[in-house]
C-alpha cells in the first residue's frame, strides 16, 4: 500500500494515520465544526471537493485519502468505498457548504 512515492496511499483512508497528531486533531475538529451528518448521502460533494474546502478555510494541504480517513473517524458514512472520491452523508446546510 505504501511506496517510495506514497502514491498508492494517497487515496487510502489509512493516510490519515500518517498525519501528525496535531494535524489529525485540526482536521477532525474542523469536520465536527463544519460538516453536519444526515441520514441520506449528499452526492453534490465528494471527499476531493471537501478537502479543498478544508484547505481554503484555515486548513492545510491534505490528501484525499487522509480526508476520507478523518471523515470515517468522525463517524460519517460512505456511499461507495470502491470509488476514488467518496460521497458522505453530509447536510447541504453544513457551515462549510454555505
C-alpha positions as CSV (number, residue, x, y, z in Angstrom):
1,X,0.0,0.0,0.0
2,X,2.9,2.4,0.6
3,X,5.8,3.0,-1.6
4,X,8.8,5.4,-2.0
5,X,6.4,7.9,-3.6
6,X,3.4,7.3,-1.4
7,X,1.1,7.5,-4.4
8,X,-0.6,4.2,-3.5
9,X,-1.5,5.5,-0.1
10,X,-2.7,8.9,-1.3
11,X,-6.3,7.9,-1.9
12,X,-6.5,5.4,1.0
13,X,-8.2,6.4,4.3
14,X,-5.2,4.9,6.2
15,X,-3.3,8.0,5.0
16,X,-4.9,9.8,8.0
17,X,-2.7,7.8,10.3
18,X,0.4,9.3,8.7
19,X,-0.6,12.9,9.7
20,X,0.9,14.3,12.9
21,X,-1.4,14.2,15.9
22,X,-1.8,17.9,15.7
23,X,-2.9,17.7,12.0
24,X,-5.3,14.9,12.9
25,X,-6.9,17.0,15.6
26,X,-7.1,20.1,13.5
27,X,-8.7,18.2,10.6
28,X,-11.2,16.2,12.8
29,X,-12.1,19.3,14.8
30,X,-12.8,21.2,11.5
31,X,-15.0,18.4,10.3
32,X,-17.0,18.3,13.5
33,X,-17.5,22.1,13.5
34,X,-18.3,22.5,9.8
35,X,-19.9,19.3,8.4
36,X,-23.2,18.0,9.8
37,X,-24.3,14.4,9.3
38,X,-27.7,13.4,7.9
39,X,-29.3,10.0,7.2
40,X,-29.0,10.2,3.3
41,X,-26.0,10.6,1.1
42,X,-25.2,14.0,-0.5
43,X,-23.9,13.4,-4.0
44,X,-23.2,17.1,-4.6
45,X,-19.9,16.9,-2.7
46,X,-17.1,14.4,-2.7
47,X,-14.1,13.8,-0.5
48,X,-11.9,15.6,-3.1
49,X,-14.1,18.7,-3.1
50,X,-14.5,18.8,0.6
51,X,-10.7,18.5,1.2
52,X,-10.3,21.7,-0.9
53,X,-12.9,23.5,1.2
54,X,-10.9,22.5,4.3
55,X,-7.7,23.7,2.7
56,X,-9.2,27.1,1.8
57,X,-10.9,27.8,5.1
58,X,-8.0,27.7,7.6
59,X,-6.7,24.2,7.0
60,X,-3.5,22.9,5.4
61,X,-2.8,20.7,2.4
62,X,-4.3,17.2,3.0
63,X,-4.5,14.3,0.6
64,X,-7.8,12.8,-0.5
65,X,-7.1,9.6,1.5
66,X,-6.3,11.4,4.7
67,X,-9.5,13.4,4.4
68,X,-11.5,10.2,3.8
69,X,-9.9,8.7,6.9
70,X,-10.8,11.7,9.0
71,X,-14.4,11.6,7.9
72,X,-14.6,7.9,9.0
73,X,-13.0,8.8,12.3
74,X,-15.8,11.4,12.7
75,X,-18.5,8.8,12.1
76,X,-19.6,9.7,8.6
77,X,-20.9,7.0,6.3
78,X,-19.6,6.3,2.8
79,X,-21.8,5.6,-0.2
80,X,-19.3,3.6,-2.2
81,X,-15.9,2.7,-0.7
82,X,-14.7,1.4,-4.1
83,X,-14.9,4.9,-5.6
84,X,-11.8,7.1,-5.6
85,X,-13.8,10.2,-4.5
86,X,-16.2,9.3,-1.7
87,X,-19.7,10.6,-1.1
88,X,-20.7,11.1,2.5
89,X,-23.9,11.6,4.5
90,X,-23.4,15.4,4.9
91,X,-26.1,18.0,5.1
92,X,-26.2,20.7,2.4
93,X,-26.9,23.1,5.3
94,X,-23.5,22.4,6.9
95,X,-21.5,25.5,7.7
96,X,-18.7,24.6,5.3
97,X,-21.1,24.4,2.4
98,X,-22.6,27.9,2.9
